[in-house]
């Protein structure tokens, strides 16, 4: 998951740099995404399902457990490349060491299960991004193509819930309800 376009100017800049398919930031609300498509058109998409990166850092949390002195032996780490941190409330945050960085992911996956029709009617593509072993990707993909299929209960059972992300509550400006 890379940097997403968050306004018309960023879409124009990415197109000037040669991008022909652009991901709308998952921090944009539906209304912001719709406005970007109305103003810019083209091949724009956003995330339908996936774990969002909450933090990127140099430090590896496993280094405290293993007493590592440098980041040059991460590939052979016996703790594995996918682990989790647990906060004081018992919420687990998956993290993965990739090269010399650690990605810490949101505790719940983003899932727009009953919102896809809004994106589709405005020609905003939707994509699924699997990050971890044992994610229920097959039913998630089925729910994308079959509006009658809902994976909310599956996500409650698997992860204790899901998030709509910023679907209705933007961080860039106040949106109409």
C-alpha positions, 0 to 999 in steps of 0.5 A: 500500500503506497501513498494515495491521492488525496485531492485533485492536485495530487491526481494531476501531479501523479498523472504528470509523472506518468501514472495511469491508474491512481489509488485514492487515499484510504483517508478520503471519505466517500464524498471526497473520492466522488469529488475527485472522480467528478473533477479528474475522471480516469482510472481511480480506485480505493481499498475495499478490504485490507489492513491499513498501515498505522505506523512505519518505523526503523526499530523492530519490536522483536529486537527487545525480546531477542536483544538484537544489536543491528537490523542485518539479521532480520531475514533469519529471525526465529520469531518470524516476519509477522508478529503482534504488539498488544496494548494495555486493553488487550488489543492486538496490532499485527506487525511485519518486519520488511527489510529495515523497516517495521510496519504496524497495522491497524488492529481491525481490517478496513471493510466497505462491505455494504458501501461498495455500491456507492463507489461503483456507481461513481466509477471508483474501482475497489481492490482487496489487499491481503497482507497476512496468512489465513485472511478470509480473502475468498469470502471477501472477494465473493462479497465484492461481486455478490452484493447479497454476501456480507462478511461482517459476522465473519470479520467479527469472529475472525478479528473482533470487528472491522472498520469503515476507515474514513468512509464518512468522517474525513480528516481533510475537511467537513463533509456533508452527511 
